[in-house]
Amino acid sequence: MTRPPTFRFLPDLPMPIRDALRGVASLADATEDALEPASKLLPEPLREPFHSALKSVEQAGKRLISAPIDMTQIATAAQFMTGADRGSAARRACTSVFVYAWEHLATEQNEPVLISETILADRLGHIAKAGDLTGADFAAQVVMDLRASSVIGRMPGLPRGATHPDTDLHLLSVATWLLAARGDSIEDEEHLLDMTVALIRAMAGHAGDPFADPVDLSRFLTDTSAHL
């Protein structure tokens, strides 16, 4: 039997995925025809999983557009995530934005995995002082550190034992979202975050293991964010 091709990372796409979804006000309420152009951008094995993931986006619950964050904070958080600004103000912005993004994504879980804002701020403070990595390499360091820490779990601060299936998905999604080109509004940013988690969910099983080593993770973050 011929095995389907395994995509370690995404190939070049004709256009960013967001461009194919311009005019779609709500991913959860979008028609099949409205989602089709975005799905067709992807290689065949990813089309149906991506389409299904987009349709399953949960729009109820904690929304970015109702969170007390603004576009300036998101842009500043993105600067921290690339290591371009490691100052205390950027770290605080990244902490707040990361938490609200996490809580937005966690609404799709039956048993949400919690995140500790206090522990997150502490971990980001330590990472900011470590080394001189920049860009996706720094973002990969952030993700690796948070994944190994107790910042996320049923009871943050305690060893979490087995990792919840969506923990890695959401860590990758928030980091990839912050590395992507910024939207024009909070609504755009929320759609972009939802597109990100749908794309990464669809890539599961086709993109290898992005956590195999920091180089793979950096490449995954770079490639995936560039396609959004």
N, C-alpha and C positions, 0 to 999 in steps of 0.2 A: 504494500500500500504506500502511495506517495504521501509524504507528510506535507501539510501546508507550510509555506515559508514562515520563518520566524523573524520578525522585525526587531532587531536589537534596539533601534531607535527609529524615529519617524524619518521617512524619506522627504525630499523637498516637495512642498505643496505649491500648487499654482498661485494661491493667495492665502493670507491669514484666515483662519477659521472664522474670526469675528466678522470679517467682511462678507462672508456668505450668510451670516445671520443678521445683517443690518435690517432694521425694521421689525424684527421679532420682539414684541414688547414683553412677552412672558414665555420662557422656555417650557414651563409645565403645561401651558395652555396652547402652545403652538400647534398648528396643523401638521399633518404628515408632509404635505407639500412644502411647507415653510422650512422644515428641517432637512429636506432632501438635498439641497445644494451643499450644505456643510458636510453631510455624510459622504457625498460623492467625491469630496476632496481627498478622502483617506483611502489607503490601500484596501482592497476587497475584504480581507479578514477583519478589518477594524470597523467597517461601515455599520453593520448591524449592532455590534456592542455599543458603539458611540451613539447611534440613533436611539437605542433603548435607554442608555444612560441619560441622554438629554431629556427624554420623556419622563424619566423618573425623578427629575430634579424637584425637590420639595420646596415650595414657595411659602408655605406657612411656617410660622415660628420666628426666630430671630433674624431680622433682615438687616443687611448693611445699611440700607437707606434710612432705617430708623435708629441706627446706632449713633452715639455721640462722637462720631469721627467725621473728618472732612477730607477733601481731596489733597489738601496740603499735608495732612498727617499721613495719608497713604503714600504720597510721593516721598516724604521723609523716611517712612518705614522702608520703602524700596531702596533708598540710598543706604540705609543701614544694612539691608540684606545683601548688598553688593560690596560692603566694606568701604564704600566711598565716604561715608560719614559715620564714624564710630563714637561720636560725642554723646553726652548724657541725654540731650534733647532727642536725638535720633533714636537712641535706645528706648526711651520712653514711648516714642511714637510707634516704634516697631512692636513693642510689647502690647500696647493697646490695640493696634490694628490686627496683630496676630491673634489675639484673644477673640476679638469680635468676628474675625473670619472663621476661626475654629468653631465658635458657637453657632455661626450660620450653617456651616457644613454639618455640625453635629445634630441638627434637627432631623436629618434623615435616618438617624440611628434609633432603634427601639430602646437600646440601653446606652445612652450617650456616654462617651469617654470624656472625662472632665479635664480641664487644663487649669493650672494654678498660675495666676498673673504674677504673684509674688516670686515664685520659684523661676518662672520664665524670665522676669526682669533680672534676677540674680544670674541665671545662666548666660543671658545675653551680655551682661556686664563682664563676665569672665572671658567670654569668647572675644569681645571687643578688644581685650588687652593681649590676646594671644596671636602671635605671628603677624605676617604682613600679606596674607592672601587677599585677593580682590575678586570681584565679579562672581561668576558661578562657583569658583573654587571656594570663596568665602561662604557663599550660601550653602554649599555642600557641607562645609564644616559646621555651620549652624544646625543643619538638619541632623547630621550624625550625632552631634552633641545632645540635642534635644531628644533624639530617639533613644539614647543610652541613659538619659537622666530619668528622674522621677517626676518631671513636670506634667506628664500626661498619664492618666489612669483612672480607675474607678475611685481611688482615693489618692490624689496627687500628693507627693511627699513621701509616700511609702513605696517599697519595691512593688512593681505592678504585675510581676509574674508573666503569664502568657500575654502576648501582645494582641490586642483587639484587631480583627482583620482590617478595619478601616483606619487604624492609627497611622500606618505607613502611607495609605492613600491620602489622608488629609494633610500629613506633614509635607508630602511631595506637592500637593495641590496648593497649599498656602505659599510655599517657597516659589513654586513655578509662577504663580499669579503675581507675586511681588517682583519677579524678574521680567515679566512681560511688559510691553509698551503700555503706558497708562491710558485709561479711558478718558472721556470728556466730562463724565459726571459720575456721581455715586451709583446711579442706575446702571451705567455702563460697566462700572467696576464690579457690581454684583453679578451681572450677566457674565462678565469675563471669568469671575471666580467659579461660577456654575459650569461654564464651558470647560474650564481647566479640570475640574474634578471629573466631569463626564469623559473627557479625552483620556485622562490617566487611568480611569476605571476601564475604559475600552482597551487600553494598551496592555493591561495585565495579561501575562501569558504570551505576549508577542514582543515585548521589549527587553527580554532578559531580566536580570536582577539589578536594578539601579543601585542597590546597596552593597553590591559585590565589593566595591572599593571606592574611595573618594573620587578617583578619576572618572569612573563610570558614572557616579552620581552627578558630578559636575557636568559631564557631557549630556546626561539625561536632562538636567535642568536647563542647560543652554539650548539644546535642540527643541525641547517641548515648548519652552516659553517663546521661542522664535516663531512658532507656528500658530500662535494664538492671535 
